């Protein structure tokens, strides 16, 4: 299985990054796994020019979003990891998601699996987590993709998440779910 992990966190030593690296290590057994740190890419927001609808689905903005979208096209499964940023996913990851518009017709024919992993500083009852998960649930429904898992974690200090009880088990279960062929 070809799995793409999109890391939407600019902190390279933060909790989101650590959890996604753990997932990568788990998933590498029998799968091809690519982690893309979207914060390291030159990205721009969608400018609603509709050029992608006239040129076969390629964004004409002078950035790296078209390459990211092509990696998503090639993947069997995509895991989105993001910290909570002001009631939503990070702006860097949102720029990638907004560029889905360029391939939405093609994406609807690709029955992909996706997973969502969100890390925030607030308690898990905070609505910020729900808002992010609801957005990805709606995206999955719109594209006819299977939302295999949706995880939320509360951790702020770098290194804090992976020391919490049960986190590794949850990440293992999520990886099993994304690779399950059913």
LUMSE-866293 format. One record per residue: residue in one letter; x, y, z of N, C-alpha, C in turn. Coordinates in steps of 0.2 Angstrom, whole numbers, plus 5000, padded with zeros to 4 digits. Layout:
REM residues N
AXYZXYZXYZ
...
END
This chain:
REM residues 182
X500449945000500050005000500450065000
X500350114996500650174996500350235000
X500650255006500350295011500750365011
X500350415010500650485011500450515018
X500950535021500750575028500950645027
X500450685028500550755027500550795034
X501150815035501250845042501150925041
X500650945044500451015044500751055050
X501251035053501551065059502251095057
X502351165059502951195057503451175063
X503251145068503751125074504051055072
X504651055071504950995069505150955075
X505050975081505150935087504550935091
X503950955088503350955092503050885092
X502450895095502050835096501750805090
X501450845086501150815079501750785075
X502250815075502850785071503050715074
X503050715081503250655084502750595083
X502150615083501650565082501650535075
X501750585070501750565063502350515062
X502950535065503550495064503450425067
X503050425072502950355075502450315071
X501950345068501550315063501950295057
X502350335054502750315049503150245050
X503450245056503850185058503450125058
X502850135061502350075061502150055054
X502050105050501750085044502250065039
X502850075040503350055035503449975034
X503249945039503249865038502749845033
X502949835027502549815021502149865017
X502349925018502049985015502550035012
X502450065007502850125005502550185009
X502950225013502650275016503150335015
X502750395013503150455012502850505017
X503250545020503050595025503250665021
X502750705021502850775017502750825023
X503250865024503150915029502950975025
X502250995025502051045020502251115022
X502451125029502751185031503451205028
X503751155025504351165021504251185014
X503651185012503551195005503351265003
X503451284997503251344995502451334993
X502051364996501351354995500951424995
X500451424991500051484991499251464991
X498851504993498151494993497851494986
X497251454986496951454979496651524978
X496751544972496551614970495951614966
X495651554965494951544962494951564955
X495551554951495551574944495251524939
X495151464942494851414938495251384932
X495951404932496351384927496451304927
X496451274933496551204934495951164931
X495351204931494751164928494851164920
X495251204917495351214910495951174907
X496451154912497051134910497151064912
X496651024914496750954916496950944924
X496750994928496850994935497451014938
X497851054935498451074937498451154939
X498651164946498651234948499251274945
X499051334943499551374939499951414944
X499751424950500151464955500851444955
X501251494955502051474956502251444963
X501951384964502151354971502251284970
X502251244975502351174975501751134976
X501151164976500551134977500351074972
X500551094966500351044961500750974962
X501350984965501750924966501450884972
X501150914977500850884983500250854980
X499850884976499150854974499350794970
X499850794966500050734962500250674967
X500550694972500750634977500150614980
X499650654982498950624984498650584979
X498650604973498350564967498650494967
X499350484968499650424968499650384974
X499450414980499350374986498750334987
X498750274990498150234992497850264998
X498250295002497950325009498350385010
X498050425014498350495016498150505023
X498650525027498550535034498750615034
X498250645037498350725038498450735046
X499050765047499250775054499250855055
X498950885060498950955061498950975068
X499251025070499051055077498451095076
X498151105082497551155082497851225081
X497651255076497851325075497151375074
X497051405080496451455079495851425077
X495651375080494951335078495051295072
X495551285069495651245063496251215062
X496351185057497051155055497551205053
X498151195053498651245052498551275045
X498751335044498651365038499051335032
X499551305034499951275028499651215026
X499351175030498951115028498351135024
X497951185027497351215023497551235016
X498151265015498251285008498251225004
X498551165006498551105002497851075001
X497451075006496751055006496351095001
X496451165001496051204997496251194989
X496851164988497051154981496751084979
X496451044983496050994981495551004976
X495351074976494851094970495151074963
X495751084962496051064956495950994953
X495850954958495750884956495150854959
X494650894961494050864964493650814960
X493550824954493250774950493650704949
X494250714949494650654948494650614955
X494750654961494750634967494150594969
X493550614966492950574968492950504965
X493350494960493350424957493950384961
X494250404965494850374969494650354976
X494450294977494150274983494750264988
X494950324991495550324995495350315002
X495850295007495750295014496050355016
X495750395021496150445025496150435032
X496650465035496650475043496750545045
X496550565051496650625053496950625060
X497450655062497750655068497850735070
X497550755076497550825078497850825085
X498250875086498550885092498450955094
X498250975100498151035103498251045110
X498351105112498451115119497851115124
X497251125121496651125125496451055127
X496051045132495750985133495350955127
X495250895127494950865121494150875120
X493850905126493150925125493050995121
X493651025120493651085117493351085110
X492851125107492551115101493051125095
X493651145096494151155091494351085087
X494351035091494550965088493950945084
X493350955087492750935083492650965076
X492851035076492851075070493251045065
X493851025067494351005062494150935059
X493950895064493750825062493050825058
X492650875059492050875055492250905048
X492650945047492950965041493150915037
X493650875040493850815036493350765035
X492850755039492350705038491950725032
X491750795031491450815026491850815019
X492450825020492850815014492850745011
X492950695016492950625014492250605011
X491750635014491050615011490950645004
X491150705003491150734997491550704991
X492150674993492550644988492450564988
X491950544992491850474992492450434995
X492850465000493350435003493150405009
X493550355012493450325018493850355023
X493550385028493850415034493950355039
X494650325038494750265042494850275050
X495150335051495250355058495250435059
X495050455065495150525067495250525074
X495950545075496150555082496250625085
X496150635091496350695094496750685100
X497250725101497650725107497750795110
X497850795117497950855120498750855123
X499150895120499850905122500150965120
X500551005124500751065122501551065122
X501851045127502551045127502850995123
X503451015119503750965114503950905118
X503750845115503950785118503450755123
X502950795125502450775130501950725127
X501750725121501250675119501450605119
X502050585117502250525117502450485123
X502350525129502450505135501850485139
X501250505136500550495138500350425138
X500050395143499750325143499350315137
X499350265133498950245128499050275121
X499450325121499550355114499850305109
X500350275111500650225106500050175104
X499650145108499150095107498650135102
X498450195103498050225098498350235091
X498950255091499250265085499350195081
X499550135085499550075082498850055079
X498350065083497650045080497450085074
X497650155074497550195068497850165062
X498550145063498850115057498550055055
X498350015059498049955057497349965053
X497050015055496450035052496550065045
X497050105044497250125038497450075033
X497850025035498049975031497549915030
X497049905034496549855033496249865026
X496249805023495949805016495249815015
X494849805021494149805021493849875020
END
